[in-house]
């Protein structure tokens, strides 16, 4: 129940960010980056809520596809958002490089659905059975999240008054999902 409330809260915050960006002022690239990040996070949360409510294997399959497209796009959008926030030269001059960061994620994502026999992934089982490209997918995502976190921390430390609470929240905001993801991979106790 608490997990479901957390998902609803996450989805509501993503909608709030997207609605706020409609009337926001500031650099267009930064607004676009935040919008893409909120959209990918909201897609992930919506997919997970749908998985929780699904009652048929078809519904579970489509819900997990939605969930993982959000998961595939979240690390590259995190990286782009962090890069624009830190005013990294690559992000401001060539933001399309963040789209290149999405290519391996989307490539691995496409193979998560490649084999209907479950050779790569069986998503209709209550606890998905992961194939070999799944772990590559996760590793690439973790690397992109770590790089984005570096840029966010860099931006926070450049501020005249870098509040330790703000820097800690940024670090915690990137570490907690990775820890949760890692715990998800641990075998279930009997």
N, C-alpha and C positions, 0 to 999 in steps of 0.2 A: 504494500500500500504506500509506504514512504517513497519507494522507488517511482511509483506512478505519479505521485505528487511532484517529485523532483523533475520528472519528464514534462509534466504540464507546466511547471514553473519555467523550465528551460525554453519550451516552445513559446510561452507567453513573452518572455524577455526577447526572444528572437523577433517576434512580431512587433514588439514595441520598438526595437532598434530599426527595423525596416520602415515602420511608419514614421519614426522620427527623422530618418534620412530623407524622406520626401520633401520636408521643408527645411532641411539643414543647409547651412552655408559652409563654405570652405573648399579646399581643393577637391576637384571632381574625382581624381584618382583615389584619394583617401576615402571619400564617401562610397565609391564603387567597391573598394576593398572591404570596407566594413559591411556593406550590403551583401557581398558574396559570402563573407564569413558567417553572417547571421542566417543567410538562406541555407547554407550547407549544414550549419548546426541545427537549424529548425527542421530541415529534411531528415537529419539523423534522429532527432527526438520524435518527430511524427512517425517515422518508420518503426521506432522502438515501441511507441504507444500502440501502433497497429499490430505489432507482433504480440504484445500482451493481450490484446482483445481478439486476436484471430482464433477462429474455431475450426477452420478447414485447412488442409495442407496447401491448397491453392492460395488462400489468404495469407498463410505464413510465408509462402514463397515470395509473393509480391511485396509483402511488408518488409521482408528481409532485403529484397532488392532495393527498396526505397531507403531503408536504413543504411545499407552499405554504399549507396551512391553518395549519400550525405557524408559518410565516414571517409570515402575516397576523396572528396573535394575539400573537406575541412582542413587537413594539413597544408595543402598549397595555398588556400585562402588565408590561413593563419600566417603563413610565411609572407604573403603579399601585404597583408595588413600590418604586420610587424615591420616589414621593410619600409613601407611608406610612412609609418609613424616615426621610425628612427631616421627618416630621410636618407636611407641608404641609396647610394648612387645608382646601383642596378635597378632598384625599384622605381625610382623617379624617371630615369632615362629609358629603361627598357622593361616596363612592367610585364611585357609578354613573356619574360623569363619565368614568371610565376606560372603561366600557362604550361610552360615546358615541365615545370615541377609536377603538374597534374598528369602528364602523359604516363609515367610509370604506374601511378596509382590507378588510372583508368584502364591501362593495359592489364594489370593484375586483376582488377575488378571484373573485367570482361571474361577472364579465365575462371573466375569463381563460379561462373554459370555455364562454362563450356561443355562439360560432360554431364548429360542427363542421368547417367548411371551412377553419379556420385564419386567419380574418380578424382575430382578436384574438391568438391564440397557437396555435402548433402544438407540442404537448408530446410528441408521439411521435417527433419527429426526434431524432437523437443529441444535437444541441445545439439547445435550444428556439429557435423563432423568436418573438420578442416583438412584441406588438401595441402600440397606442398607450396603453392603460390600464395596461399593465405598468409603464411609467416613472412614471406618476402613483402607482401602488401603492408603488413603491420610494421615491419622493420623500416621500410621507406617512410611510412607515416611518422614514426617516432623520430627519425632523423630530421624530417621537415619541421616537426613540432619543436624539437630542440633548437634548430637554427632560428626559427621564429621567436622562440623565447629569448634567445641571445639578443636579438634585435630589440625586442620589447624592453628587456632589462637595460640595454644600452640607451634607449630613448628615455627611460625613467631616470637613469643616473645623470643624464645631461641636464635635467631640469634644475633650476636654481635651488629649489627646495625639494630635493628627492626624498620624499617621506618614506621611512623604512616600511611603514604599513603598506604603502602602494607597491613598493618593490616586492615585498613579501607576498602580496596578493597576486601579483603577476606570476611570480615563481610558483606559488601554490596552485594557481589556476592552470598551469601547464603540467605540473607534476601529478596532481591528483587524478586526472583522466588516464595518464600513463600507468599509474599505480593500479587504478581500477581495472584497466585493460590487462595488466600483468596478472592480477589476481584472478581474472576471468579464465586465464589459461591454466591455472593450477588445477590438478585433477580433483574431482569431487570426492570427498570422503565417503566411505560406504555407509 
